[in-house]
Structure formats: C-alpha cells, structure tokens
Amino acid sequence: MNKQQEKAMQKMLISVQQQLEIATEKGVPPNLCFTAVIAQSAGYLARVEGRCDAAAILADLHAQVLALPDQPSSSSVSDALRMH
C-alpha cells in the first residue's frame, strides 16, 4: 500500500469510527451499524482502490462481524478492515 492509499484508509477508518459512535449513541443495533460500515468499506475498496475482490472482502468482513461479541467495539471493525 502506498502512502496515498494508506492516508485514504486512515481517513476511512476515522470516518467509520465516528459513524459507529454516532449510531451507537442513537441506539442503532451494533450489527446493523457494522453491516452498513462493511458495505460502505467494500464500496470504497472497489471505487477508490479499484479492487475487483471487493465482494469477497465484503463477505469475509461480514463473517467476521457475525463472530464479534454482542457489543463489539469500533476498534474490532477497524482491525478487520486493516487486514484487507
């Protein structure tokens, strides 16, 4: 990953964490928040990075979210996103 991609990924992760915090404060169920974040992240990978494997990444991340505890933290999702 080059520096520009790394900066873009950092900005996306910060945005994801902010969105999760806002949604949690508003009482949105965590799994619904994470599903939306995953879809947004896969779209980002396809659109910005030109990744043709975005659908596979989406499926993998969704499986990871389903395996998270009932009240996962935003850092759990951030860690999952960083792996891709």
PyMOL Python script that loads the backbone (N, CA, C, O; Angstrom):
from pymol import cmd

cmd.read_pdbstr("""\
ATOM      1  N   MET A   1       0.860  -1.173   0.000  1.00  0.00           N
ATOM      2  CA  MET A   1       0.000   0.000   0.000  1.00  0.00           C
ATOM      3  C   MET A   1       0.907   1.238   0.000  1.00  0.00           C
ATOM      4  O   MET A   1       1.803   1.364   0.834  1.00  0.00           O
ATOM      5  N   ASN A   2       0.659   2.142  -0.945  1.00  0.00           N
ATOM      6  CA  ASN A   2       1.481   3.350  -0.989  1.00  0.00           C
ATOM      7  C   ASN A   2       0.980   4.374   0.036  1.00  0.00           C
ATOM      8  O   ASN A   2      -0.060   4.175   0.665  1.00  0.00           O
ATOM      9  N   LYS A   3       1.717   5.451   0.195  1.00  0.00           N
ATOM     10  CA  LYS A   3       1.379   6.452   1.228  1.00  0.00           C
ATOM     11  C   LYS A   3       0.011   7.075   1.002  1.00  0.00           C
ATOM     12  O   LYS A   3      -0.720   7.327   1.959  1.00  0.00           O
ATOM     13  N   GLN A   4      -0.342   7.327  -0.259  1.00  0.00           N
ATOM     14  CA  GLN A   4      -1.644   7.932  -0.559  1.00  0.00           C
ATOM     15  C   GLN A   4      -2.773   6.979  -0.175  1.00  0.00           C
ATOM     16  O   GLN A   4      -3.771   7.405   0.405  1.00  0.00           O
ATOM     17  N   GLN A   5      -2.622   5.694  -0.494  1.00  0.00           N
ATOM     18  CA  GLN A   5      -3.632   4.709  -0.128  1.00  0.00           C
ATOM     19  C   GLN A   5      -3.712   4.564   1.386  1.00  0.00           C
ATOM     20  O   GLN A   5      -4.797   4.409   1.945  1.00  0.00           O
ATOM     21  N   GLU A   6      -2.564   4.614   2.041  1.00  0.00           N
ATOM     22  CA  GLU A   6      -2.532   4.499   3.492  1.00  0.00           C
ATOM     23  C   GLU A   6      -3.271   5.668   4.146  1.00  0.00           C
ATOM     24  O   GLU A   6      -4.029   5.470   5.095  1.00  0.00           O
ATOM     25  N   LYS A   7      -3.051   6.888   3.642  1.00  0.00           N
ATOM     26  CA  LYS A   7      -3.760   8.061   4.167  1.00  0.00           C
ATOM     27  C   LYS A   7      -5.260   7.940   3.933  1.00  0.00           C
ATOM     28  O   LYS A   7      -6.057   8.260   4.815  1.00  0.00           O
ATOM     29  N   ALA A   8      -5.647   7.477   2.740  1.00  0.00           N
ATOM     30  CA  ALA A   8      -7.069   7.312   2.426  1.00  0.00           C
ATOM     31  C   ALA A   8      -7.703   6.284   3.353  1.00  0.00           C
ATOM     32  O   ALA A   8      -8.829   6.475   3.811  1.00  0.00           O
ATOM     33  N   MET A   9      -6.987   5.194   3.633  1.00  0.00           N
ATOM     34  CA  MET A   9      -7.510   4.159   4.525  1.00  0.00           C
ATOM     35  C   MET A   9      -7.652   4.703   5.941  1.00  0.00           C
ATOM     36  O   MET A   9      -8.641   4.411   6.614  1.00  0.00           O
ATOM     37  N   GLN A  10      -6.685   5.486   6.405  1.00  0.00           N
ATOM     38  CA  GLN A  10      -6.767   6.092   7.736  1.00  0.00           C
ATOM     39  C   GLN A  10      -7.980   7.011   7.842  1.00  0.00           C
ATOM     40  O   GLN A  10      -8.699   6.983   8.840  1.00  0.00           O
ATOM     41  N   LYS A  11      -8.209   7.831   6.805  1.00  0.00           N
ATOM     42  CA  LYS A  11      -9.369   8.726   6.808  1.00  0.00           C
ATOM     43  C   LYS A  11     -10.657   7.921   6.854  1.00  0.00           C
ATOM     44  O   LYS A  11     -11.595   8.283   7.564  1.00  0.00           O
ATOM     45  N   MET A  12     -10.706   6.820   6.092  1.00  0.00           N
ATOM     46  CA  MET A  12     -11.898   5.991   6.083  1.00  0.00           C
ATOM     47  C   MET A  12     -12.124   5.366   7.459  1.00  0.00           C
ATOM     48  O   MET A  12     -13.259   5.318   7.933  1.00  0.00           O
ATOM     49  N   LEU A  13     -11.059   4.887   8.105  1.00  0.00           N
ATOM     50  CA  LEU A  13     -11.201   4.271   9.421  1.00  0.00           C
ATOM     51  C   LEU A  13     -11.690   5.272  10.457  1.00  0.00           C
ATOM     52  O   LEU A  13     -12.516   4.934  11.305  1.00  0.00           O
ATOM     53  N   ILE A  14     -11.187   6.501  10.396  1.00  0.00           N
ATOM     54  CA  ILE A  14     -11.652   7.548  11.314  1.00  0.00           C
ATOM     55  C   ILE A  14     -13.130   7.820  11.072  1.00  0.00           C
ATOM     56  O   ILE A  14     -13.902   7.951  12.021  1.00  0.00           O
ATOM     57  N   SER A  15     -13.524   7.903   9.810  1.00  0.00           N
ATOM     58  CA  SER A  15     -14.926   8.124   9.461  1.00  0.00           C
ATOM     59  C   SER A  15     -15.798   6.978   9.970  1.00  0.00           C
ATOM     60  O   SER A  15     -16.884   7.206  10.504  1.00  0.00           O
ATOM     61  N   VAL A  16     -15.319   5.754   9.803  1.00  0.00           N
ATOM     62  CA  VAL A  16     -16.057   4.574  10.271  1.00  0.00           C
ATOM     63  C   VAL A  16     -16.254   4.654  11.779  1.00  0.00           C
ATOM     64  O   VAL A  16     -17.362   4.433  12.268  1.00  0.00           O
ATOM     65  N   GLN A  17     -15.200   4.966  12.520  1.00  0.00           N
ATOM     66  CA  GLN A  17     -15.307   5.044  13.975  1.00  0.00           C
ATOM     67  C   GLN A  17     -16.289   6.129  14.403  1.00  0.00           C
ATOM     68  O   GLN A  17     -17.063   5.933  15.340  1.00  0.00           O
ATOM     69  N   GLN A  18     -16.260   7.276  13.721  1.00  0.00           N
ATOM     70  CA  GLN A  18     -17.189   8.358  14.049  1.00  0.00           C
ATOM     71  C   GLN A  18     -18.629   7.936  13.767  1.00  0.00           C
ATOM     72  O   GLN A  18     -19.525   8.196  14.569  1.00  0.00           O
ATOM     73  N   GLN A  19     -18.845   7.291  12.637  1.00  0.00           N
ATOM     74  CA  GLN A  19     -20.192   6.841  12.292  1.00  0.00           C
ATOM     75  C   GLN A  19     -20.712   5.826  13.306  1.00  0.00           C
ATOM     76  O   GLN A  19     -21.878   5.878  13.696  1.00  0.00           O
ATOM     77  N   LEU A  20     -19.850   4.906  13.732  1.00  0.00           N
ATOM     78  CA  LEU A  20     -20.261   3.901  14.713  1.00  0.00           C
ATOM     79  C   LEU A  20     -20.616   4.543  16.047  1.00  0.00           C
ATOM     80  O   LEU A  20     -21.591   4.150  16.687  1.00  0.00           O
ATOM     81  N   GLU A  21     -19.833   5.524  16.467  1.00  0.00           N
ATOM     82  CA  GLU A  21     -20.115   6.206  17.730  1.00  0.00           C
ATOM     83  C   GLU A  21     -21.453   6.931  17.670  1.00  0.00           C
ATOM     84  O   GLU A  21     -22.243   6.855  18.611  1.00  0.00           O
ATOM     85  N   ILE A  22     -21.711   7.630  16.575  1.00  0.00           N
ATOM     86  CA  ILE A  22     -22.977   8.357  16.417  1.00  0.00           C
ATOM     87  C   ILE A  22     -24.150   7.386  16.398  1.00  0.00           C
ATOM     88  O   ILE A  22     -25.156   7.607  17.073  1.00  0.00           O
ATOM     89  N   ALA A  23     -24.020   6.312  15.627  1.00  0.00           N
ATOM     90  CA  ALA A  23     -25.108   5.333  15.528  1.00  0.00           C
ATOM     91  C   ALA A  23     -25.378   4.684  16.877  1.00  0.00           C
ATOM     92  O   ALA A  23     -26.535   4.485  17.250  1.00  0.00           O
ATOM     93  N   THR A  24     -24.324   4.353  17.608  1.00  0.00           N
ATOM     94  CA  THR A  24     -24.487   3.737  18.922  1.00  0.00           C
ATOM     95  C   THR A  24     -25.191   4.689  19.880  1.00  0.00           C
ATOM     96  O   THR A  24     -26.064   4.272  20.642  1.00  0.00           O
ATOM     97  N   GLU A  25     -24.816   5.964  19.844  1.00  0.00           N
ATOM     98  CA  GLU A  25     -25.467   6.960  20.696  1.00  0.00           C
ATOM     99  C   GLU A  25     -26.950   7.078  20.377  1.00  0.00           C
ATOM    100  O   GLU A  25     -27.758   7.350  21.265  1.00  0.00           O
ATOM    101  N   LYS A  26     -27.311   6.876  19.116  1.00  0.00           N
ATOM    102  CA  LYS A  26     -28.709   6.991  18.703  1.00  0.00           C
ATOM    103  C   LYS A  26     -29.478   5.691  18.910  1.00  0.00           C
ATOM    104  O   LYS A  26     -30.670   5.621  18.612  1.00  0.00           O
ATOM    105  N   GLY A  27     -28.803   4.660  19.419  1.00  0.00           N
ATOM    106  CA  GLY A  27     -29.473   3.409  19.735  1.00  0.00           C
ATOM    107  C   GLY A  27     -29.614   2.437  18.578  1.00  0.00           C
ATOM    108  O   GLY A  27     -30.415   1.505  18.648  1.00  0.00           O
ATOM    109  N   VAL A  28     -28.849   2.639  17.520  1.00  0.00           N
ATOM    110  CA  VAL A  28     -28.895   1.707  16.393  1.00  0.00           C
ATOM    111  C   VAL A  28     -28.191   0.419  16.826  1.00  0.00           C
ATOM    112  O   VAL A  28     -27.098   0.475  17.388  1.00  0.00           O
ATOM    113  N   PRO A  29     -28.809  -0.744  16.570  1.00  0.00           N
ATOM    114  CA  PRO A  29     -28.177  -2.008  16.971  1.00  0.00           C
ATOM    115  C   PRO A  29     -26.788  -2.168  16.337  1.00  0.00           C
ATOM    116  O   PRO A  29     -26.609  -1.853  15.161  1.00  0.00           O
ATOM    117  N   PRO A  30     -25.814  -2.649  17.099  1.00  0.00           N
ATOM    118  CA  PRO A  30     -24.444  -2.770  16.594  1.00  0.00           C
ATOM    119  C   PRO A  30     -24.324  -3.545  15.285  1.00  0.00           C
ATOM    120  O   PRO A  30     -23.598  -3.126  14.384  1.00  0.00           O
ATOM    121  N   ASN A  31     -25.025  -4.667  15.170  1.00  0.00           N
ATOM    122  CA  ASN A  31     -24.882  -5.463  13.948  1.00  0.00           C
ATOM    123  C   ASN A  31     -25.353  -4.701  12.721  1.00  0.00           C
ATOM    124  O   ASN A  31     -24.779  -4.847  11.642  1.00  0.00           O
ATOM    125  N   LEU A  32     -26.389  -3.894  12.874  1.00  0.00           N
ATOM    126  CA  LEU A  32     -26.870  -3.083  11.754  1.00  0.00           C
ATOM    127  C   LEU A  32     -25.827  -2.031  11.383  1.00  0.00           C
ATOM    128  O   LEU A  32     -25.581  -1.781  10.203  1.00  0.00           O
ATOM    129  N   CYS A  33     -25.218  -1.419  12.394  1.00  0.00           N
ATOM    130  CA  CYS A  33     -24.150  -0.436  12.149  1.00  0.00           C
ATOM    131  C   CYS A  33     -23.009  -1.077  11.384  1.00  0.00           C
ATOM    132  O   CYS A  33     -22.526  -0.521  10.398  1.00  0.00           O
ATOM    133  N   PHE A  34     -22.581  -2.239  11.835  1.00  0.00           N
ATOM    134  CA  PHE A  34     -21.428  -2.883  11.229  1.00  0.00           C
ATOM    135  C   PHE A  34     -21.720  -3.346   9.809  1.00  0.00           C
ATOM    136  O   PHE A  34     -20.850  -3.280   8.941  1.00  0.00           O
ATOM    137  N   THR A  35     -22.942  -3.816   9.571  1.00  0.00           N
ATOM    138  CA  THR A  35     -23.304  -4.224   8.215  1.00  0.00           C
ATOM    139  C   THR A  35     -23.221  -3.035   7.270  1.00  0.00           C
ATOM    140  O   THR A  35     -22.719  -3.162   6.153  1.00  0.00           O
ATOM    141  N   ALA A  36     -23.706  -1.889   7.709  1.00  0.00           N
ATOM    142  CA  ALA A  36     -23.636  -0.680   6.879  1.00  0.00           C
ATOM    143  C   ALA A  36     -22.187  -0.252   6.653  1.00  0.00           C
ATOM    144  O   ALA A  36     -21.817   0.139   5.546  1.00  0.00           O
ATOM    145  N   VAL A  37     -21.379  -0.328   7.691  1.00  0.00           N
ATOM    146  CA  VAL A  37     -19.971   0.054   7.575  1.00  0.00           C
ATOM    147  C   VAL A  37     -19.242  -0.881   6.612  1.00  0.00           C
ATOM    148  O   VAL A  37     -18.430  -0.434   5.802  1.00  0.00           O
ATOM    149  N   ILE A  38     -19.527  -2.158   6.702  1.00  0.00           N
ATOM    150  CA  ILE A  38     -18.883  -3.127   5.819  1.00  0.00           C
ATOM    151  C   ILE A  38     -19.246  -2.857   4.365  1.00  0.00           C
ATOM    152  O   ILE A  38     -18.383  -2.877   3.488  1.00  0.00           O
ATOM    153  N   ALA A  39     -20.523  -2.605   4.117  1.00  0.00           N
ATOM    154  CA  ALA A  39     -20.948  -2.309   2.745  1.00  0.00           C
ATOM    155  C   ALA A  39     -20.254  -1.053   2.227  1.00  0.00           C
ATOM    156  O   ALA A  39     -19.798  -1.014   1.084  1.00  0.00           O
ATOM    157  N   GLN A  40     -20.179  -0.042   3.063  1.00  0.00           N
ATOM    158  CA  GLN A  40     -19.510   1.200   2.678  1.00  0.00           C
ATOM    159  C   GLN A  40     -18.029   0.948   2.410  1.00  0.00           C
ATOM    160  O   GLN A  40     -17.472   1.480   1.450  1.00  0.00           O
ATOM    161  N   SER A  41     -17.400   0.153   3.241  1.00  0.00           N
ATOM    162  CA  SER A  41     -15.975  -0.131   3.088  1.00  0.00           C
ATOM    163  C   SER A  41     -15.690  -0.914   1.814  1.00  0.00           C
ATOM    164  O   SER A  41     -14.722  -0.627   1.110  1.00  0.00           O
ATOM    165  N   ALA A  42     -16.527  -1.900   1.517  1.00  0.00           N
ATOM    166  CA  ALA A  42     -16.339  -2.672   0.285  1.00  0.00           C
ATOM    167  C   ALA A  42     -16.530  -1.775  -0.932  1.00  0.00           C
ATOM    168  O   ALA A  42     -15.809  -1.899  -1.922  1.00  0.00           O
ATOM    169  N   GLY A  43     -17.500  -0.876  -0.856  1.00  0.00           N
ATOM    170  CA  GLY A  43     -17.707   0.082  -1.943  1.00  0.00           C
ATOM    171  C   GLY A  43     -16.497   0.975  -2.124  1.00  0.00           C
ATOM    172  O   GLY A  43     -16.101   1.282  -3.249  1.00  0.00           O
ATOM    173  N   TYR A  44     -15.914   1.390  -1.014  1.00  0.00           N
ATOM    174  CA  TYR A  44     -14.700   2.219  -1.063  1.00  0.00           C
ATOM    175  C   TYR A  44     -13.569   1.459  -1.755  1.00  0.00           C
ATOM    176  O   TYR A  44     -12.888   2.000  -2.626  1.00  0.00           O
ATOM    177  N   LEU A  45     -13.380   0.215  -1.364  1.00  0.00           N
ATOM    178  CA  LEU A  45     -12.295  -0.575  -1.952  1.00  0.00           C
ATOM    179  C   LEU A  45     -12.478  -0.746  -3.457  1.00  0.00           C
ATOM    180  O   LEU A  45     -11.517  -0.680  -4.224  1.00  0.00           O
ATOM    181  N   ALA A  46     -13.724  -0.965  -3.864  1.00  0.00           N
ATOM    182  CA  ALA A  46     -13.986  -1.148  -5.295  1.00  0.00           C
ATOM    183  C   ALA A  46     -13.815   0.161  -6.058  1.00  0.00           C
ATOM    184  O   ALA A  46     -13.200   0.194  -7.124  1.00  0.00           O
ATOM    185  N   ARG A  47     -14.362   1.229  -5.506  1.00  0.00           N
ATOM    186  CA  ARG A  47     -14.393   2.519  -6.207  1.00  0.00           C
ATOM    187  C   ARG A  47     -13.044   3.236  -6.176  1.00  0.00           C
ATOM    188  O   ARG A  47     -12.541   3.652  -7.220  1.00  0.00           O
ATOM    189  N   VAL A  48     -12.465   3.380  -5.007  1.00  0.00           N
ATOM    190  CA  VAL A  48     -11.263   4.191  -4.852  1.00  0.00           C
ATOM    191  C   VAL A  48      -9.991   3.405  -5.171  1.00  0.00           C
ATOM    192  O   VAL A  48      -9.087   3.916  -5.832  1.00  0.00           O
ATOM    193  N   GLU A  49      -9.928   2.189  -4.708  1.00  0.00           N
ATOM    194  CA  GLU A  49      -8.704   1.415  -4.904  1.00  0.00           C
ATOM    195  C   GLU A  49      -8.777   0.505  -6.121  1.00  0.00           C
ATOM    196  O   GLU A  49      -7.784  -0.124  -6.487  1.00  0.00           O
ATOM    197  N   GLY A  50      -9.947   0.429  -6.752  1.00  0.00           N
ATOM    198  CA  GLY A  50     -10.079  -0.418  -7.929  1.00  0.00           C
ATOM    199  C   GLY A  50      -9.933  -1.896  -7.628  1.00  0.00           C
ATOM    200  O   GLY A  50      -9.495  -2.668  -8.481  1.00  0.00           O
ATOM    201  N   ARG A  51     -10.296  -2.291  -6.427  1.00  0.00           N
ATOM    202  CA  ARG A  51     -10.157  -3.698  -6.034  1.00  0.00           C
ATOM    203  C   ARG A  51     -11.296  -4.503  -6.633  1.00  0.00           C
ATOM    204  O   ARG A  51     -12.463  -4.229  -6.353  1.00  0.00           O
ATOM    205  N   CYS A  52     -10.974  -5.489  -7.450  1.00  0.00           N
ATOM    206  CA  CYS A  52     -12.009  -6.320  -8.057  1.00  0.00           C
ATOM    207  C   CYS A  52     -12.498  -7.386  -7.081  1.00  0.00           C
ATOM    208  O   CYS A  52     -13.485  -8.068  -7.356  1.00  0.00           O
ATOM    209  N   ASP A  53     -11.820  -7.537  -5.950  1.00  0.00           N
ATOM    210  CA  ASP A  53     -12.211  -8.544  -4.966  1.00  0.00           C
ATOM    211  C   ASP A  53     -13.049  -7.947  -3.831  1.00  0.00           C
ATOM    212  O   ASP A  53     -13.131  -8.529  -2.749  1.00  0.00           O
ATOM    213  N   ALA A  54     -13.664  -6.799  -4.073  1.00  0.00           N
ATOM    214  CA  ALA A  54     -14.437  -6.128  -3.020  1.00  0.00           C
ATOM    215  C   ALA A  54     -15.581  -7.000  -2.508  1.00  0.00           C
ATOM    216  O   ALA A  54     -15.876  -6.980  -1.313  1.00  0.00           O
ATOM    217  N   ALA A  55     -16.228  -7.762  -3.386  1.00  0.00           N
ATOM    218  CA  ALA A  55     -17.332  -8.627  -2.946  1.00  0.00           C
ATOM    219  C   ALA A  55     -16.817  -9.715  -2.002  1.00  0.00           C
ATOM    220  O   ALA A  55     -17.470 -10.040  -1.010  1.00  0.00           O
ATOM    221  N   ALA A  56     -15.661 -10.271  -2.309  1.00  0.00           N
ATOM    222  CA  ALA A  56     -15.076 -11.290  -1.435  1.00  0.00           C
ATOM    223  C   ALA A  56     -14.693 -10.681  -0.090  1.00  0.00           C
ATOM    224  O   ALA A  56     -14.875 -11.298   0.960  1.00  0.00           O
ATOM    225  N   ILE A  57     -14.163  -9.471  -0.137  1.00  0.00           N
ATOM    226  CA  ILE A  57     -13.804  -8.776   1.102  1.00  0.00           C
ATOM    227  C   ILE A  57     -15.061  -8.510   1.928  1.00  0.00           C
ATOM    228  O   ILE A  57     -15.056  -8.687   3.146  1.00  0.00           O
ATOM    229  N   LEU A  58     -16.131  -8.086   1.268  1.00  0.00           N
ATOM    230  CA  LEU A  58     -17.401  -7.841   1.953  1.00  0.00           C
ATOM    231  C   LEU A  58     -17.879  -9.105   2.661  1.00  0.00           C
ATOM    232  O   LEU A  58     -18.282  -9.052   3.823  1.00  0.00           O
ATOM    233  N   ALA A  59     -17.837 -10.234   1.968  1.00  0.00           N
ATOM    234  CA  ALA A  59     -18.284 -11.497   2.565  1.00  0.00           C
ATOM    235  C   ALA A  59     -17.407 -11.882   3.757  1.00  0.00           C
ATOM    236  O   ALA A  59     -17.911 -12.328   4.788  1.00  0.00           O
ATOM    237  N   ASP A  60     -16.109 -11.708   3.613  1.00  0.00           N
ATOM    238  CA  ASP A  60     -15.180 -12.039   4.686  1.00  0.00           C
ATOM    239  C   ASP A  60     -15.408 -11.148   5.904  1.00  0.00           C
ATOM    240  O   ASP A  60     -15.449 -11.633   7.035  1.00  0.00           O
ATOM    241  N   LEU A  61     -15.558  -9.849   5.670  1.00  0.00           N
ATOM    242  CA  LEU A  61     -15.792  -8.924   6.781  1.00  0.00           C
ATOM    243  C   LEU A  61     -17.128  -9.196   7.458  1.00  0.00           C
ATOM    244  O   LEU A  61     -17.242  -9.096   8.679  1.00  0.00           O
ATOM    245  N   HIS A  62     -18.138  -9.540   6.664  1.00  0.00           N
ATOM    246  CA  HIS A  62     -19.445  -9.833   7.252  1.00  0.00           C
ATOM    247  C   HIS A  62     -19.342 -11.047   8.167  1.00  0.00           C
ATOM    248  O   HIS A  62     -19.927 -11.058   9.250  1.00  0.00           O
ATOM    249  N   ALA A  63     -18.610 -12.056   7.744  1.00  0.00           N
ATOM    250  CA  ALA A  63     -18.419 -13.238   8.589  1.00  0.00           C
ATOM    251  C   ALA A  63     -17.698 -12.862   9.881  1.00  0.00           C
ATOM    252  O   ALA A  63     -18.027 -13.374  10.950  1.00  0.00           O
ATOM    253  N   GLN A  64     -16.722 -11.974   9.782  1.00  0.00           N
ATOM    254  CA  GLN A  64     -16.004 -11.532  10.980  1.00  0.00           C
ATOM    255  C   GLN A  64     -16.921 -10.764  11.920  1.00  0.00           C
ATOM    256  O   GLN A  64     -16.824 -10.912  13.139  1.00  0.00           O
ATOM    257  N   VAL A  65     -17.803  -9.949  11.369  1.00  0.00           N
ATOM    258  CA  VAL A  65     -18.735  -9.182  12.202  1.00  0.00           C
ATOM    259  C   VAL A  65     -19.691 -10.120  12.919  1.00  0.00           C
ATOM    260  O   VAL A  65     -19.993  -9.920  14.096  1.00  0.00           O
ATOM    261  N   LEU A  66     -20.170 -11.142  12.218  1.00  0.00           N
ATOM    262  CA  LEU A  66     -21.078 -12.088  12.851  1.00  0.00           C
ATOM    263  C   LEU A  66     -20.400 -12.824  14.005  1.00  0.00           C
ATOM    264  O   LEU A  66     -21.070 -13.278  14.932  1.00  0.00           O
ATOM    265  N   ALA A  67     -19.085 -12.941  13.951  1.00  0.00           N
ATOM    266  CA  ALA A  67     -18.340 -13.630  15.002  1.00  0.00           C
ATOM    267  C   ALA A  67     -17.982 -12.715  16.176  1.00  0.00           C
ATOM    268  O   ALA A  67     -17.483 -13.183  17.199  1.00  0.00           O
ATOM    269  N   LEU A  68     -18.235 -11.414  16.028  1.00  0.00           N
ATOM    270  CA  LEU A  68     -17.905 -10.472  17.102  1.00  0.00           C
ATOM    271  C   LEU A  68     -18.853 -10.646  18.286  1.00  0.00           C
ATOM    272  O   LEU A  68     -19.947 -11.189  18.130  1.00  0.00           O
ATOM    273  N   PRO A  69     -18.443 -10.192  19.461  1.00  0.00           N
ATOM    274  CA  PRO A  69     -19.338 -10.227  20.620  1.00  0.00           C
ATOM    275  C   PRO A  69     -20.564  -9.337  20.391  1.00  0.00           C
ATOM    276  O   PRO A  69     -20.605  -8.552  19.444  1.00  0.00           O
ATOM    277  N   ASP A  70     -21.561  -9.472  21.271  1.00  0.00           N
ATOM    278  CA  ASP A  70     -22.808  -8.709  21.118  1.00  0.00           C
ATOM    279  C   ASP A  70     -22.580  -7.202  21.072  1.00  0.00           C
ATOM    280  O   ASP A  70     -23.278  -6.499  20.342  1.00  0.00           O
ATOM    281  N   GLN A  71     -21.636  -6.706  21.820  1.00  0.00           N
ATOM    282  CA  GLN A  71     -21.343  -5.274  21.847  1.00  0.00           C
ATOM    283  C   GLN A  71     -19.906  -5.036  21.381  1.00  0.00           C
ATOM    284  O   GLN A  71     -19.055  -4.641  22.178  1.00  0.00           O
ATOM    285  N   PRO A  72     -19.632  -5.272  20.096  1.00  0.00           N
ATOM    286  CA  PRO A  72     -18.258  -5.096  19.617  1.00  0.00           C
ATOM    287  C   PRO A  72     -17.848  -3.635  19.627  1.00  0.00           C
ATOM    288  O   PRO A  72     -18.687  -2.737  19.548  1.00  0.00           O
ATOM    289  N   SER A  73     -16.571  -3.417  19.723  1.00  0.00           N
ATOM    290  CA  SER A  73     -16.062  -2.046  19.708  1.00  0.00           C
ATOM    291  C   SER A  73     -15.719  -1.645  18.283  1.00  0.00           C
ATOM    292  O   SER A  73     -15.533  -2.497  17.414  1.00  0.00           O
ATOM    293  N   SER A  74     -15.636  -0.349  18.055  1.00  0.00           N
ATOM    294  CA  SER A  74     -15.277   0.117  16.720  1.00  0.00           C
ATOM    295  C   SER A  74     -13.858  -0.318  16.369  1.00  0.00           C
ATOM    296  O   SER A  74     -13.530  -0.464  15.192  1.00  0.00           O
ATOM    297  N   SER A  75     -13.014  -0.526  17.379  1.00  0.00           N
ATOM    298  CA  SER A  75     -11.645  -0.968  17.083  1.00  0.00           C
ATOM    299  C   SER A  75     -11.644  -2.382  16.520  1.00  0.00           C
ATOM    300  O   SER A  75     -10.760  -2.724  15.734  1.00  0.00           O
ATOM    301  N   SER A  76     -12.615  -3.218  16.901  1.00  0.00           N
ATOM    302  CA  SER A  76     -12.713  -4.562  16.334  1.00  0.00           C
ATOM    303  C   SER A  76     -12.939  -4.493  14.836  1.00  0.00           C
ATOM    304  O   SER A  76     -12.333  -5.245  14.072  1.00  0.00           O
ATOM    305  N   VAL A  77     -13.809  -3.591  14.420  1.00  0.00           N
ATOM    306  CA  VAL A  77     -14.089  -3.435  13.000  1.00  0.00           C
ATOM    307  C   VAL A  77     -12.893  -2.808  12.300  1.00  0.00           C
ATOM    308  O   VAL A  77     -12.539  -3.215  11.194  1.00  0.00           O
ATOM    309  N   SER A  78     -12.274  -1.830  12.928  1.00  0.00           N
ATOM    310  CA  SER A  78     -11.086  -1.204  12.340  1.00  0.00           C
ATOM    311  C   SER A  78      -9.996  -2.239  12.105  1.00  0.00           C
ATOM    312  O   SER A  78      -9.344  -2.231  11.061  1.00  0.00           O
ATOM    313  N   ASP A  79      -9.796  -3.125  13.070  1.00  0.00           N
ATOM    314  CA  ASP A  79      -8.785  -4.173  12.915  1.00  0.00           C
ATOM    315  C   ASP A  79      -9.122  -5.077  11.740  1.00  0.00           C
ATOM    316  O   ASP A  79      -8.238  -5.458  10.973  1.00  0.00           O
ATOM    317  N   ALA A  80     -10.388  -5.419  11.598  1.00  0.00           N
ATOM    318  CA  ALA A  80     -10.804  -6.275  10.481  1.00  0.00           C
ATOM    319  C   ALA A  80     -10.573  -5.576   9.149  1.00  0.00           C
ATOM    320  O   ALA A  80     -10.132  -6.205   8.187  1.00  0.00           O
ATOM    321  N   LEU A  81     -10.863  -4.291   9.086  1.00  0.00           N
ATOM    322  CA  LEU A  81     -10.670  -3.544   7.843  1.00  0.00           C
ATOM    323  C   LEU A  81      -9.193  -3.435   7.483  1.00  0.00           C
ATOM    324  O   LEU A  81      -8.834  -3.495   6.307  1.00  0.00           O
ATOM    325  N   ARG A  82      -8.346  -3.276   8.478  1.00  0.00           N
ATOM    326  CA  ARG A  82      -6.910  -3.122   8.216  1.00  0.00           C
ATOM    327  C   ARG A  82      -6.312  -4.378   7.603  1.00  0.00           C
ATOM    328  O   ARG A  82      -5.318  -4.297   6.882  1.00  0.00           O
ATOM    329  N   MET A  83      -6.901  -5.538   7.875  1.00  0.00           N
ATOM    330  CA  MET A  83      -6.366  -6.788   7.342  1.00  0.00           C
ATOM    331  C   MET A  83      -6.487  -6.846   5.828  1.00  0.00           C
ATOM    332  O   MET A  83      -5.789  -7.627   5.182  1.00  0.00           O
ATOM    333  N   HIS A  84      -7.352  -6.042   5.262  1.00  0.00           N
ATOM    334  CA  HIS A  84      -7.557  -6.067   3.813  1.00  0.00           C
ATOM    335  C   HIS A  84      -6.889  -4.887   3.202  1.00  0.00           C
ATOM    336  O   HIS A  84      -6.938  -4.713   1.984  1.00  0.00           O
TER     337      HIS A  84
END
""", "prot")
cmd.dss("prot")
cmd.show_as("cartoon", "prot")
cmd.util.cbc("prot")
cmd.orient("prot")
